[in-house]
Amino acid sequence: MTSTRRELTSGPGILLVWLYGVMVVGAVSRSVYEMSTKFDRAPLAYTLSAVAGLVYLFITYTLVRGGERARRAAVVCCAAELLGVLVVGTWTVVDPGAFPDATVWSEFGMGYLFIPVLLPVTALYWLLRGRADDRQAVAA
C-alpha cells in the first residue's frame, strides 16, 4: 500500500469517506424518489440533486481507491462540487422562486446542515495538505 493511498483513508480521510457516503445515500435516494414521483414539478432541481449524488459517489470512490491519480481526480471533483454548491446556493438565495423545490445544494446545503458547502472545502484541504506533505517528505 502506498503512502498516498494510506493517507487518503487514514485519520480525517476516513471521516470524509463516511460523510461522502452518507451524502451519496441522501442525495441519490432523494433524487430517485423525486424524479420517479414528481419530476414534472421541478426537473432542474431534481436533476441537480441527482448530479450531486453522482459527484459524491465519484469522490467517495476516489478517496477509497487512493493513489496519486485518484487524489488528482478527487481534487478536480471537489472543486467542481464546491463551484456547484456556490452557484446553486447563490442562485437560490438571490432568486428563491427559481426552483419550485429545493436541491441538495439549495441555500448552500441548508437542508443538509450546510454539509454540502463544508464538505468540499474540508476535502480539498485534506487532499491538498496530503499532497504538500508528500512533497516535503520527498524533499527531505
Secondary structure by P-SEA (a helix, b strand, c coil): ccaaaaaacccaaaaaaaaaaaaaaaaaaaaaaaaaccccccaaaaaaaaaaaaaaaaaaaaaaaccaaaaaaaaaaaaaaaaaaaaaaaaaaacccccccccccccccccccaaaaaaaaaaaaaaaaaaaaaaaaaac
